[in-house]
Amino acid sequence: MHEVLRYTLRVDRLLFQKFRYIAESRGRSANKEIEQYLKKRVAEYEREFGKISIQSNLP
């Protein structure tokens, strides 16, 4: 299993409230919804440009 990274996100309050609404409508926490979005976006990028190879551990 991969190490879990903590990341502070600064975002407009109203935008985040709307995002939480979407997450809750899907039965997810805001954190899990963000994680799913990131996975989807990385997969889209890799389909278009090829597999991303990570050489070092990023903070």
N, CA, C and O atoms as a GROMACS GRO file, in nm:
protein
  236
    1MET      N    1   0.083  -0.118   0.000
    1MET     CA    2   0.000   0.000   0.000
    1MET      C    3   0.087   0.125   0.000
    1MET      O    4   0.194   0.127   0.061
    2HIS      N    5   0.041   0.227  -0.068
    2HIS     CA    6   0.116   0.351  -0.078
    2HIS      C    7   0.100   0.436   0.047
    2HIS      O    8  -0.001   0.430   0.116
    3GLU      N    9   0.203   0.516   0.074
    3GLU     CA   10   0.198   0.609   0.187
    3GLU      C   11   0.093   0.716   0.160
    3GLU      O   12   0.078   0.763   0.047
    4VAL      N   13   0.020   0.754   0.263
    4VAL     CA   14  -0.083   0.856   0.251
    4VAL      C   15  -0.019   0.992   0.277
    4VAL      O   16   0.050   1.011   0.377
    5LEU      N   17  -0.043   1.086   0.188
    5LEU     CA   18   0.011   1.220   0.197
    5LEU      C   19  -0.097   1.315   0.246
    5LEU      O   20  -0.210   1.310   0.197
    6ARG      N   21  -0.065   1.401   0.339
    6ARG     CA   22  -0.158   1.506   0.383
    6ARG      C   23  -0.127   1.630   0.302
    6ARG      O   24  -0.011   1.666   0.283
    7TYR      N   25  -0.232   1.697   0.254
    7TYR     CA   26  -0.216   1.815   0.171
    7TYR      C   27  -0.323   1.916   0.209
    7TYR      O   28  -0.442   1.883   0.213
    8THR      N   29  -0.283   2.039   0.236
    8THR     CA   30  -0.378   2.144   0.269
    8THR      C   31  -0.424   2.210   0.140
    8THR      O   32  -0.343   2.255   0.059
    9LEU      N   33  -0.554   2.215   0.123
    9LEU     CA   34  -0.613   2.273   0.002
    9LEU      C   35  -0.681   2.404   0.038
    9LEU      O   36  -0.765   2.407   0.128
   10ARG      N   37  -0.646   2.511  -0.030
   10ARG     CA   38  -0.712   2.639  -0.010
   10ARG      C   39  -0.805   2.662  -0.128
   10ARG      O   40  -0.763   2.661  -0.243
   11VAL      N   41  -0.934   2.683  -0.097
   11VAL     CA   42  -1.033   2.694  -0.202
   11VAL      C   43  -1.146   2.786  -0.153
   11VAL      O   44  -1.171   2.798  -0.033
   12ASP      N   45  -1.212   2.848  -0.248
   12ASP     CA   46  -1.326   2.934  -0.217
   12ASP      C   47  -1.431   2.856  -0.137
   12ASP      O   48  -1.465   2.743  -0.172
   13ARG      N   49  -1.483   2.916  -0.031
   13ARG     CA   50  -1.577   2.848   0.058
   13ARG      C   51  -1.703   2.800  -0.014
   13ARG      O   52  -1.744   2.685   0.004
   14LEU      N   53  -1.764   2.885  -0.095
   14LEU     CA   54  -1.886   2.847  -0.165
   14LEU      C   55  -1.860   2.732  -0.262
   14LEU      O   56  -1.940   2.639  -0.271
   15LEU      N   57  -1.750   2.739  -0.333
   15LEU     CA   58  -1.715   2.629  -0.425
   15LEU      C   59  -1.700   2.499  -0.349
   15LEU      O   60  -1.748   2.395  -0.394
   16PHE      N   61  -1.633   2.503  -0.234
   16PHE     CA   62  -1.613   2.381  -0.156
   16PHE      C   63  -1.745   2.328  -0.100
   16PHE      O   64  -1.765   2.207  -0.095
   17GLN      N   65  -1.833   2.418  -0.057
   17GLN     CA   66  -1.964   2.373  -0.008
   17GLN      C   67  -2.041   2.300  -0.118
   17GLN      O   68  -2.104   2.198  -0.093
   18LYS      N   69  -2.034   2.352  -0.239
   18LYS     CA   70  -2.100   2.286  -0.351
   18LYS      C   71  -2.034   2.151  -0.380
   18LYS      O   72  -2.103   2.053  -0.411
   19PHE      N   73  -1.902   2.146  -0.370
   19PHE     CA   74  -1.829   2.022  -0.392
   19PHE      C   75  -1.868   1.918  -0.288
   19PHE      O   76  -1.887   1.801  -0.321
   20ARG      N   77  -1.880   1.959  -0.161
   20ARG     CA   78  -1.922   1.868  -0.055
   20ARG      C   79  -2.063   1.815  -0.081
   20ARG      O   80  -2.092   1.699  -0.053
   21TYR      N   81  -2.148   1.899  -0.134
   21TYR     CA   82  -2.284   1.856  -0.170
   21TYR      C   83  -2.278   1.743  -0.272
   21TYR      O   84  -2.347   1.642  -0.258
   22ILE      N   85  -2.196   1.762  -0.374
   22ILE     CA   86  -2.179   1.659  -0.478
   22ILE      C   87  -2.124   1.531  -0.416
   22ILE      O   88  -2.174   1.422  -0.444
   23ALA      N   89  -2.021   1.543  -0.331
   23ALA     CA   90  -1.961   1.426  -0.268
   23ALA      C   91  -2.065   1.350  -0.185
   23ALA      O   92  -2.076   1.228  -0.194
   24GLU      N   93  -2.141   1.423  -0.104
   24GLU     CA   94  -2.241   1.360  -0.020
   24GLU      C   95  -2.351   1.293  -0.103
   24GLU      O   96  -2.403   1.189  -0.064
   25SER      N   97  -2.385   1.352  -0.217
   25SER     CA   98  -2.487   1.292  -0.303
   25SER      C   99  -2.439   1.159  -0.361
   25SER      O  100  -2.520   1.077  -0.404
   26ARG      N  101  -2.308   1.138  -0.363
   26ARG     CA  102  -2.248   1.013  -0.411
   26ARG      C  103  -2.209   0.921  -0.298
   26ARG      O  104  -2.149   0.815  -0.320
   27GLY      N  105  -2.242   0.960  -0.175
   27GLY     CA  106  -2.210   0.878  -0.059
   27GLY      C  107  -2.064   0.879  -0.021
   27GLY      O  108  -2.013   0.783   0.036
   28ARG      N  109  -1.996   0.988  -0.051
   28ARG     CA  110  -1.854   0.998  -0.022
   28ARG      C  111  -1.826   1.121   0.064
   28ARG      O  112  -1.904   1.216   0.067
   29SER      N  113  -1.713   1.116   0.132
   29SER     CA  114  -1.662   1.235   0.200
   29SER      C  115  -1.600   1.326   0.093
   29SER      O  116  -1.571   1.281  -0.018
   30ALA      N  117  -1.579   1.450   0.128
   30ALA     CA  118  -1.513   1.541   0.034
   30ALA      C  119  -1.374   1.488  -0.001
   30ALA      O  120  -1.331   1.495  -0.116
   31ASN      N  121  -1.304   1.434   0.098
   31ASN     CA  122  -1.170   1.380   0.074
   31ASN      C  123  -1.173   1.265  -0.027
   31ASN      O  124  -1.092   1.262  -0.120
   32LYS      N  125  -1.266   1.172  -0.010
   32LYS     CA  126  -1.276   1.060  -0.104
   32LYS      C  127  -1.318   1.106  -0.243
   32LYS      O  128  -1.274   1.049  -0.343
   33GLU      N  129  -1.403   1.208  -0.249
   33GLU     CA  130  -1.444   1.261  -0.380
   33GLU      C  131  -1.324   1.324  -0.451
   33GLU      O  132  -1.307   1.307  -0.572
   34ILE      N  133  -1.241   1.395  -0.377
   34ILE     CA  134  -1.119   1.453  -0.435
   34ILE      C  135  -1.027   1.342  -0.483
   34ILE      O  136  -0.970   1.351  -0.592
   35GLU      N  137  -1.012   1.238  -0.402
   35GLU     CA  138  -0.926   1.126  -0.440
   35GLU      C  139  -0.976   1.060  -0.569
   35GLU      O  140  -0.896   1.028  -0.657
   36GLN      N  141  -1.107   1.039  -0.580
   36GLN     CA  142  -1.163   0.979  -0.702
   36GLN      C  143  -1.141   1.069  -0.823
   36GLN      O  144  -1.109   1.021  -0.931
   37TYR      N  145  -1.157   1.200  -0.804
   37TYR     CA  146  -1.134   1.295  -0.914
   37TYR      C  147  -0.988   1.289  -0.958
   37TYR      O  148  -0.959   1.288  -1.078
   38LEU      N  149  -0.896   1.286  -0.862
   38LEU     CA  150  -0.753   1.280  -0.896
   38LEU      C  151  -0.720   1.152  -0.973
   38LEU      O  152  -0.647   1.156  -1.072
   39LYS      N  153  -0.774   1.039  -0.928
   39LYS     CA  154  -0.751   0.912  -0.998
   39LYS      C  155  -0.803   0.919  -1.142
   39LYS      O  156  -0.736   0.876  -1.236
   40LYS      N  157  -0.923   0.975  -1.157
   40LYS     CA  158  -0.982   0.987  -1.291
   40LYS      C  159  -0.896   1.077  -1.380
   40LYS      O  160  -0.870   1.044  -1.495
   41ARG      N  161  -0.851   1.189  -1.326
   41ARG     CA  162  -0.772   1.285  -1.404
   41ARG      C  163  -0.637   1.226  -1.444
   41ARG      O  164  -0.592   1.246  -1.557
   42VAL      N  165  -0.572   1.153  -1.352
   42VAL     CA  166  -0.443   1.090  -1.384
   42VAL      C  167  -0.464   0.985  -1.493
   42VAL      O  168  -0.384   0.977  -1.586
   43ALA      N  169  -0.569   0.905  -1.482
   43ALA     CA  170  -0.597   0.803  -1.584
   43ALA      C  171  -0.621   0.867  -1.721
   43ALA      O  172  -0.572   0.817  -1.822
   44GLU      N  173  -0.696   0.977  -1.724
   44GLU     CA  174  -0.719   1.049  -1.851
   44GLU      C  175  -0.588   1.098  -1.910
   44GLU      O  176  -0.563   1.084  -2.030
   45TYR      N  177  -0.505   1.157  -1.826
   45TYR     CA  178  -0.375   1.209  -1.871
   45TYR      C  179  -0.289   1.096  -1.927
   45TYR      O  180  -0.229   1.110  -2.034
   46GLU      N  181  -0.283   0.984  -1.854
   46GLU     CA  182  -0.199   0.872  -1.898
   46GLU      C  183  -0.252   0.809  -2.026
   46GLU      O  184  -0.173   0.762  -2.108
   47ARG      N  185  -0.381   0.807  -2.046
   47ARG     CA  186  -0.436   0.756  -2.173
   47ARG      C  187  -0.390   0.844  -2.289
   47ARG      O  188  -0.360   0.794  -2.398
   48GLU      N  189  -0.387   0.974  -2.265
   48GLU     CA  190  -0.350   1.066  -2.373
   48GLU      C  191  -0.199   1.075  -2.395
   48GLU      O  192  -0.154   1.080  -2.510
   49PHE      N  193  -0.122   1.076  -2.287
   49PHE     CA  194   0.022   1.104  -2.299
   49PHE      C  195   0.112   0.988  -2.259
   49PHE      O  196   0.234   0.999  -2.272
   50GLY      N  197   0.056   0.879  -2.210
   50GLY     CA  198   0.138   0.766  -2.167
   50GLY      C  199   0.157   0.763  -2.017
   50GLY      O  200   0.134   0.861  -1.947
   51LYS      N  201   0.201   0.647  -1.970
   51LYS     CA  202   0.219   0.623  -1.827
   51LYS      C  203   0.316   0.722  -1.767
   51LYS      O  204   0.420   0.753  -1.826
   52ILE      N  205   0.282   0.773  -1.650
   52ILE     CA  206   0.369   0.864  -1.576
   52ILE      C  207   0.460   0.779  -1.489
   52ILE      O  208   0.414   0.696  -1.411
   53SER      N  209   0.590   0.799  -1.503
   53SER     CA  210   0.688   0.727  -1.423
   53SER      C  211   0.742   0.821  -1.316
   53SER      O  212   0.799   0.926  -1.348
   54ILE      N  213   0.723   0.784  -1.191
   54ILE     CA  214   0.771   0.865  -1.079
   54ILE      C  215   0.903   0.807  -1.031
   54ILE      O  216   0.910   0.690  -0.993
   55GLN      N  217   1.006   0.888  -1.034
   55GLN     CA  218   1.140   0.842  -1.000
   55GLN      C  219   1.174   0.859  -0.852
   55GLN      O  220   1.250   0.779  -0.797
   56SER      N  221   1.117   0.960  -0.787
   56SER     CA  222   1.152   0.986  -0.647
   56SER      C  223   1.025   1.005  -0.565
   56SER      O  224   0.916   1.026  -0.619
   57ASN      N  225   1.040   0.998  -0.434
   57ASN     CA  226   0.928   1.022  -0.345
   57ASN      C  227   0.907   1.172  -0.332
   57ASN      O  228   0.993   1.243  -0.280
   58LEU      N  229   0.794   1.219  -0.379
   58LEU     CA  230   0.761   1.360  -0.368
   58LEU      C  231   0.696   1.386  -0.234
   58LEU      O  232   0.628   1.300  -0.180
   59PRO      N  233   0.717   1.506  -0.179
   59PRO     CA  234   0.654   1.538  -0.050
   59PRO      C  235   0.504   1.544  -0.061
   59PRO      O  236   0.435   1.570   0.038
   0.00000   0.00000   0.00000
